[in-house]
């Protein structure tokens, strides 16, 4: 179940990121051609960007970094890489 939840969170983040980039490119073109100012683009980028950032932290949590065994795991990862 945890794997499914993490996979769903990553899929949601990727979909939201692609939509965010696509819509912001379209708004940038509209702002450049018709409005001659970018206030609308910055407004959308900022507020939608908060949501994208929230999805990112849900999909890729940093709880592993604050884990007390983090250093030991990283040392073991490096040792296994060196052994290959």
N, CA, C and O atoms as CSV, one atom per row, in Angstrom:
chain,resi,resn,atom,element,x,y,z
A,1,UNK,N,N,0.802,-1.201,0.000
A,1,UNK,CA,C,0.000,0.000,0.000
A,1,UNK,C,C,0.849,1.272,0.000
A,1,UNK,O,O,0.508,2.250,-0.665
A,2,UNK,N,N,1.944,1.256,0.740
A,2,UNK,CA,C,2.824,2.424,0.777
A,2,UNK,C,C,3.411,2.696,-0.603
A,2,UNK,O,O,3.534,3.848,-1.017
A,3,UNK,N,N,3.772,1.629,-1.311
A,3,UNK,CA,C,4.340,1.794,-2.655
A,3,UNK,C,C,3.313,2.397,-3.604
A,3,UNK,O,O,3.654,3.241,-4.432
A,4,UNK,N,N,2.069,1.972,-3.492
A,4,UNK,CA,C,1.017,2.529,-4.344
A,4,UNK,C,C,0.792,4.007,-4.040
A,4,UNK,O,O,0.621,4.818,-4.950
A,5,UNK,N,N,0.793,4.346,-2.756
A,5,UNK,CA,C,0.586,5.738,-2.365
A,5,UNK,C,C,1.712,6.625,-2.892
A,5,UNK,O,O,1.466,7.722,-3.394
A,6,UNK,N,N,2.955,6.137,-2.772
A,6,UNK,CA,C,4.089,6.922,-3.253
A,6,UNK,C,C,4.074,7.048,-4.777
A,6,UNK,O,O,4.389,8.106,-5.323
A,7,UNK,N,N,3.705,5.959,-5.459
A,7,UNK,CA,C,3.621,6.010,-6.923
A,7,UNK,C,C,2.532,6.988,-7.364
A,7,UNK,O,O,2.735,7.758,-8.303
A,8,UNK,N,N,1.385,6.964,-6.699
A,8,UNK,CA,C,0.309,7.905,-7.030
A,8,UNK,C,C,0.732,9.345,-6.798
A,8,UNK,O,O,0.404,10.225,-7.593
A,9,UNK,N,N,1.459,9.593,-5.712
A,9,UNK,CA,C,1.929,10.946,-5.411
A,9,UNK,C,C,2.913,11.427,-6.484
A,9,UNK,O,O,2.880,12.591,-6.885
A,10,UNK,N,N,3.782,10.533,-6.941
A,10,UNK,CA,C,4.743,10.914,-7.983
A,10,UNK,C,C,4.048,11.179,-9.308
A,10,UNK,O,O,4.403,12.114,-10.024
A,11,UNK,N,N,3.057,10.357,-9.636
A,11,UNK,CA,C,2.294,10.564,-10.873
A,11,UNK,C,C,1.551,11.893,-10.815
A,11,UNK,O,O,1.550,12.646,-11.790
A,12,UNK,N,N,0.916,12.189,-9.678
A,12,UNK,CA,C,0.194,13.454,-9.517
A,12,UNK,C,C,1.140,14.636,-9.664
A,12,UNK,O,O,0.809,15.617,-10.330
A,13,UNK,N,N,2.319,14.552,-9.045
A,13,UNK,CA,C,3.290,15.635,-9.161
A,13,UNK,C,C,3.719,15.842,-10.605
A,13,UNK,O,O,3.752,16.975,-11.085
A,14,UNK,N,N,4.048,14.755,-11.306
A,14,UNK,CA,C,4.515,14.878,-12.688
A,14,UNK,C,C,3.430,15.457,-13.589
A,14,UNK,O,O,3.715,16.311,-14.429
A,15,UNK,N,N,2.185,15.001,-13.421
A,15,UNK,CA,C,1.090,15.538,-14.224
A,15,UNK,C,C,0.895,17.023,-13.945
A,15,UNK,O,O,0.726,17.815,-14.873
A,16,UNK,N,N,0.917,17.403,-12.667
A,16,UNK,CA,C,0.734,18.803,-12.305
A,16,UNK,C,C,1.882,19.662,-12.823
A,16,UNK,O,O,1.658,20.792,-13.258
A,17,UNK,N,N,3.103,19.143,-12.783
A,17,UNK,CA,C,4.254,19.886,-13.284
A,17,UNK,C,C,4.148,20.120,-14.791
A,17,UNK,O,O,4.412,21.227,-15.259
A,18,UNK,N,N,3.766,19.095,-15.556
A,18,UNK,CA,C,3.625,19.253,-17.006
A,18,UNK,C,C,2.539,20.272,-17.346
A,18,UNK,O,O,2.713,21.099,-18.241
A,19,UNK,N,N,1.422,20.207,-16.630
A,19,UNK,CA,C,0.345,21.185,-16.862
A,19,UNK,C,C,0.820,22.588,-16.503
A,19,UNK,O,O,0.552,23.544,-17.230
A,20,UNK,N,N,1.521,22.707,-15.390
A,20,UNK,CA,C,2.042,23.996,-14.929
A,20,UNK,C,C,2.958,24.609,-15.995
A,20,UNK,O,O,2.820,25.783,-16.339
A,21,UNK,N,N,3.878,23.817,-16.507
A,21,UNK,CA,C,4.814,24.329,-17.507
A,21,UNK,C,C,4.100,24.709,-18.806
A,21,UNK,O,O,4.376,25.757,-19.390
A,22,UNK,N,N,3.187,23.856,-19.249
A,22,UNK,CA,C,2.470,24.120,-20.499
A,22,UNK,C,C,1.630,25.381,-20.401
A,22,UNK,O,O,1.692,26.240,-21.281
A,23,UNK,N,N,0.852,25.498,-19.346
A,23,UNK,CA,C,-0.021,26.662,-19.190
A,23,UNK,C,C,0.801,27.932,-19.031
A,23,UNK,O,O,0.440,28.971,-19.584
A,24,UNK,N,N,1.893,27.870,-18.291
A,24,UNK,CA,C,2.702,29.073,-18.104
A,24,UNK,C,C,3.394,29.519,-19.380
A,24,UNK,O,O,3.586,30.717,-19.587
A,25,UNK,N,N,3.770,28.588,-20.233
A,25,UNK,CA,C,4.337,28.975,-21.532
A,25,UNK,C,C,3.271,29.673,-22.373
A,25,UNK,O,O,3.550,30.687,-23.012
A,26,UNK,N,N,2.064,29.139,-22.375
A,26,UNK,CA,C,0.976,29.765,-23.136
A,26,UNK,C,C,0.664,31.152,-22.586
A,26,UNK,O,O,0.493,32.097,-23.356
A,27,UNK,N,N,0.590,31.283,-21.271
A,27,UNK,CA,C,0.328,32.593,-20.667
A,27,UNK,C,C,1.471,33.566,-20.962
A,27,UNK,O,O,1.229,34.751,-21.189
A,28,UNK,N,N,2.713,33.076,-20.960
A,28,UNK,CA,C,3.849,33.942,-21.281
A,28,UNK,C,C,3.745,34.479,-22.702
A,28,UNK,O,O,4.023,35.653,-22.948
A,29,UNK,N,N,3.351,33.636,-23.620
A,29,UNK,CA,C,3.187,34.077,-25.018
A,29,UNK,C,C,2.069,35.106,-25.113
A,29,UNK,O,O,2.221,36.127,-25.782
A,30,UNK,N,N,0.950,34.844,-24.449
A,30,UNK,CA,C,-0.167,35.791,-24.467
A,30,UNK,C,C,0.251,37.123,-23.849
A,30,UNK,O,O,-0.055,38.187,-24.387
A,31,UNK,N,N,0.942,37.059,-22.732
A,31,UNK,CA,C,1.394,38.298,-22.078
A,31,UNK,C,C,2.359,39.076,-22.967
A,31,UNK,O,O,2.279,40.302,-23.042
A,32,UNK,N,N,3.251,38.390,-23.624
A,32,UNK,CA,C,4.241,39.060,-24.467
A,32,UNK,C,C,3.583,39.690,-25.692
A,32,UNK,O,O,3.896,40.823,-26.059
A,33,UNK,N,N,2.669,38.947,-26.325
A,33,UNK,CA,C,2.088,39.419,-27.581
A,33,UNK,C,C,0.991,40.458,-27.353
A,33,UNK,O,O,0.951,41.479,-28.039
A,34,UNK,N,N,0.111,40.202,-26.400
A,34,UNK,CA,C,-1.070,41.055,-26.272
A,34,UNK,C,C,-1.007,42.056,-25.115
A,34,UNK,O,O,-1.441,43.198,-25.265
A,35,UNK,N,N,-0.480,41.646,-23.983
A,35,UNK,CA,C,-0.566,42.504,-22.805
A,35,UNK,C,C,0.651,43.397,-22.621
A,35,UNK,O,O,0.550,44.459,-22.008
A,36,UNK,N,N,1.775,42.990,-23.133
A,36,UNK,CA,C,3.035,43.733,-22.993
A,36,UNK,C,C,3.468,43.881,-21.530
A,36,UNK,O,O,4.314,44.716,-21.210
A,37,UNK,N,N,2.888,43.072,-20.652
A,37,UNK,CA,C,3.327,43.029,-19.258
A,37,UNK,C,C,3.151,41.595,-18.765
A,37,UNK,O,O,2.387,40.813,-19.330
A,38,UNK,N,N,3.861,41.280,-17.722
A,38,UNK,CA,C,3.888,39.886,-17.275
A,38,UNK,C,C,3.298,39.695,-15.880
A,38,UNK,O,O,3.597,38.698,-15.223
A,39,UNK,N,N,2.472,40.622,-15.417
A,39,UNK,CA,C,1.908,40.495,-14.079
A,39,UNK,C,C,1.046,39.241,-13.966
A,39,UNK,O,O,1.077,38.564,-12.938
A,40,UNK,N,N,0.277,38.923,-15.006
A,40,UNK,CA,C,-0.585,37.741,-14.978
A,40,UNK,C,C,0.256,36.467,-14.891
A,40,UNK,O,O,-0.080,35.544,-14.148
A,41,UNK,N,N,1.329,36.424,-15.641
A,41,UNK,CA,C,2.216,35.256,-15.618
A,41,UNK,C,C,2.823,35.058,-14.231
A,41,UNK,O,O,2.834,33.940,-13.715
A,42,UNK,N,N,3.319,36.111,-13.636
A,42,UNK,CA,C,3.921,35.995,-12.314
A,42,UNK,C,C,2.901,35.588,-11.258
A,42,UNK,O,O,3.213,34.816,-10.351
A,43,UNK,N,N,1.692,36.102,-11.375
A,43,UNK,CA,C,0.617,35.746,-10.450
A,43,UNK,C,C,0.312,34.252,-10.527
A,43,UNK,O,O,0.239,33.574,-9.502
A,44,UNK,N,N,0.134,33.746,-11.739
A,44,UNK,CA,C,-0.171,32.321,-11.932
A,44,UNK,C,C,1.014,31.460,-11.507
A,44,UNK,O,O,0.833,30.452,-10.824
A,45,UNK,N,N,2.222,31.849,-11.906
A,45,UNK,CA,C,3.403,31.067,-11.549
A,45,UNK,C,C,3.571,30.954,-10.043
A,45,UNK,O,O,3.906,29.883,-9.536
A,46,UNK,N,N,3.344,32.035,-9.331
A,46,UNK,CA,C,3.558,32.019,-7.893
A,46,UNK,C,C,2.544,31.124,-7.178
A,46,UNK,O,O,2.925,30.226,-6.427
A,47,UNK,N,N,1.260,31.370,-7.413
A,47,UNK,CA,C,0.254,30.644,-6.655
A,47,UNK,C,C,0.116,29.192,-7.092
A,47,UNK,O,O,-0.059,28.313,-6.248
A,48,UNK,N,N,0.191,28.924,-8.378
A,48,UNK,CA,C,0.148,27.537,-8.830
A,48,UNK,C,C,1.446,26.831,-8.449
A,48,UNK,O,O,1.446,25.635,-8.160
A,49,UNK,N,N,2.537,27.565,-8.451
A,49,UNK,CA,C,3.833,27.008,-8.069
A,49,UNK,C,C,3.853,26.514,-6.630
A,49,UNK,O,O,4.534,25.538,-6.317
A,50,UNK,N,N,3.114,27.182,-5.758
A,50,UNK,CA,C,3.005,26.707,-4.375
A,50,UNK,C,C,2.381,25.316,-4.358
A,50,UNK,O,O,2.836,24.442,-3.621
A,51,UNK,N,N,1.354,25.109,-5.156
A,51,UNK,CA,C,0.712,23.797,-5.234
A,51,UNK,C,C,1.637,22.742,-5.823
A,51,UNK,O,O,1.658,21.604,-5.354
A,52,UNK,N,N,2.395,23.106,-6.839
A,52,UNK,CA,C,3.340,22.165,-7.446
A,52,UNK,C,C,4.430,21.797,-6.440
A,52,UNK,O,O,4.829,20.636,-6.349
A,53,UNK,N,N,4.902,22.771,-5.699
A,53,UNK,CA,C,5.912,22.519,-4.679
A,53,UNK,C,C,5.369,21.606,-3.579
A,53,UNK,O,O,6.082,20.733,-3.085
A,54,UNK,N,N,4.124,21.806,-3.202
A,54,UNK,CA,C,3.485,20.942,-2.214
A,54,UNK,C,C,3.409,19.505,-2.722
A,54,UNK,O,O,3.695,18.566,-1.979
A,55,UNK,N,N,3.021,19.332,-3.994
A,55,UNK,CA,C,2.977,17.986,-4.580
A,55,UNK,C,C,4.364,17.357,-4.622
A,55,UNK,O,O,4.507,16.152,-4.414
A,56,UNK,N,N,5.391,18.171,-4.892
A,56,UNK,CA,C,6.756,17.662,-4.917
A,56,UNK,C,C,7.156,17.093,-3.564
A,56,UNK,O,O,7.708,15.996,-3.483
A,57,UNK,N,N,6.876,17.840,-2.502
A,57,UNK,CA,C,7.264,17.377,-1.170
A,57,UNK,C,C,6.457,16.168,-0.724
A,57,UNK,O,O,6.932,15.375,0.088
A,58,UNK,N,N,5.239,16.015,-1.245
A,58,UNK,CA,C,4.466,14.815,-0.946
A,58,UNK,C,C,5.015,13.613,-1.713
A,58,UNK,O,O,5.004,12.492,-1.204
A,59,UNK,N,N,5.490,13.843,-2.929
A,59,UNK,CA,C,5.983,12.745,-3.768
A,59,UNK,C,C,7.401,12.329,-3.384
A,59,UNK,O,O,7.739,11.147,-3.450
A,60,UNK,N,N,8.219,13.279,-2.991
A,60,UNK,CA,C,9.609,13.012,-2.644
A,60,UNK,C,C,9.900,13.547,-1.242
A,60,UNK,O,O,10.544,14.585,-1.093
A,61,UNK,N,N,9.427,12.845,-0.225
A,61,UNK,CA,C,9.605,13.353,1.147
A,61,UNK,C,C,11.070,13.311,1.570
A,61,UNK,O,O,11.845,12.469,1.115
A,62,UNK,N,N,11.419,14.221,2.431
A,62,UNK,CA,C,12.783,14.314,2.930
A,62,UNK,C,C,12.923,13.680,4.305
A,62,UNK,O,O,13.869,13.983,5.033
A,63,UNK,N,N,12.006,12.814,4.664
A,63,UNK,CA,C,12.080,12.200,5.983
A,63,UNK,C,C,13.284,11.272,6.109
A,63,UNK,O,O,13.737,11.007,7.223
A,64,UNK,N,N,13.807,10.778,5.001
A,64,UNK,CA,C,14.988,9.918,5.058
A,64,UNK,C,C,16.223,10.681,5.518
A,64,UNK,O,O,17.130,10.091,6.105
A,65,UNK,N,N,16.270,11.970,5.264
A,65,UNK,CA,C,17.437,12.763,5.618
A,65,UNK,C,C,17.497,12.991,7.128
A,65,UNK,O,O,18.587,13.062,7.695
A,66,UNK,N,N,16.359,13.105,7.777
A,66,UNK,CA,C,16.355,13.344,9.219
A,66,UNK,C,C,16.357,12.043,10.013
A,66,UNK,O,O,16.346,12.070,11.244
A,67,UNK,N,N,16.372,10.925,9.333
A,67,UNK,CA,C,16.422,9.623,9.986
A,67,UNK,C,C,17.773,9.469,10.685
A,67,UNK,O,O,18.802,9.800,10.096
A,68,UNK,N,N,17.795,8.974,11.931
A,68,UNK,CA,C,19.073,8.834,12.643
A,68,UNK,C,C,20.035,7.845,11.974
A,68,UNK,O,O,21.246,7.934,12.179
A,69,UNK,N,N,19.522,6.919,11.190
A,69,UNK,CA,C,20.376,5.931,10.524
A,69,UNK,C,C,20.773,6.357,9.111
A,69,UNK,O,O,21.322,5.558,8.352
A,70,UNK,N,N,20.500,7.595,8.762
A,70,UNK,CA,C,20.762,8.091,7.410
A,70,UNK,C,C,22.249,7.969,7.048
A,70,UNK,O,O,22.593,7.503,5.961
A,71,UNK,N,N,23.111,8.385,7.954
A,71,UNK,CA,C,24.555,8.343,7.686
A,71,UNK,C,C,25.031,6.923,7.439
A,71,UNK,O,O,25.801,6.675,6.511
A,72,UNK,N,N,24.579,5.994,8.259
A,72,UNK,CA,C,24.988,4.592,8.095
A,72,UNK,C,C,24.493,4.023,6.765
A,72,UNK,O,O,25.215,3.286,6.094
A,73,UNK,N,N,23.261,4.368,6.387
A,73,UNK,CA,C,22.736,3.891,5.108
A,73,UNK,C,C,23.546,4.436,3.940
A,73,UNK,O,O,23.843,3.710,2.992
A,74,UNK,N,N,23.899,5.706,4.010
A,74,UNK,CA,C,24.694,6.309,2.932
A,74,UNK,C,C,26.087,5.680,2.859
A,74,UNK,O,O,26.606,5.451,1.767
A,75,UNK,N,N,26.684,5.406,3.998
A,75,UNK,CA,C,28.002,4.753,4.007
A,75,UNK,C,C,27.891,3.372,3.368
A,75,UNK,O,O,28.739,2.994,2.560
A,76,UNK,N,N,26.851,2.616,3.722
A,76,UNK,CA,C,26.658,1.289,3.136
A,76,UNK,C,C,26.394,1.366,1.640
A,76,UNK,O,O,26.858,0.509,0.888
A,77,UNK,N,N,25.662,2.373,1.201
A,77,UNK,CA,C,25.431,2.562,-0.248
A,77,UNK,C,C,26.749,2.819,-0.967
A,77,UNK,O,O,27.005,2.243,-2.024
A,78,UNK,N,N,27.580,3.676,-0.400
A,78,UNK,CA,C,28.867,3.976,-1.023
A,78,UNK,C,C,29.785,2.757,-1.041
A,78,UNK,O,O,30.494,2.517,-2.017
A,79,UNK,N,N,29.762,2.006,0.029
A,79,UNK,CA,C,30.584,0.781,0.081
A,79,UNK,C,C,30.117,-0.222,-0.960
A,79,UNK,O,O,30.937,-0.881,-1.599
A,80,UNK,N,N,28.810,-0.342,-1.136
A,80,UNK,CA,C,28.313,-1.290,-2.146
A,80,UNK,C,C,28.660,-0.816,-3.556
A,80,UNK,O,O,28.924,-1.637,-4.434
A,81,UNK,N,N,28.663,0.482,-3.781
A,81,UNK,CA,C,29.056,1.014,-5.091
A,81,UNK,C,C,30.534,0.759,-5.364
A,81,UNK,O,O,30.918,0.445,-6.491
A,82,UNK,N,N,31.349,0.892,-4.345
A,82,UNK,CA,C,32.783,0.704,-4.502
A,82,UNK,C,C,33.121,-0.783,-4.728
A,82,UNK,O,O,34.124,-1.113,-5.361
A,83,UNK,N,N,32.272,-1.659,-4.202
A,83,UNK,CA,C,32.516,-3.091,-4.357
A,83,UNK,C,C,32.165,-3.617,-5.732
A,83,UNK,O,O,32.656,-4.666,-6.149
A,84,UNK,N,N,31.306,-2.877,-6.443
A,84,UNK,CA,C,30.873,-3.348,-7.781
A,84,UNK,C,C,31.924,-3.162,-8.834
A,84,UNK,O,O,31.703,-3.509,-9.994
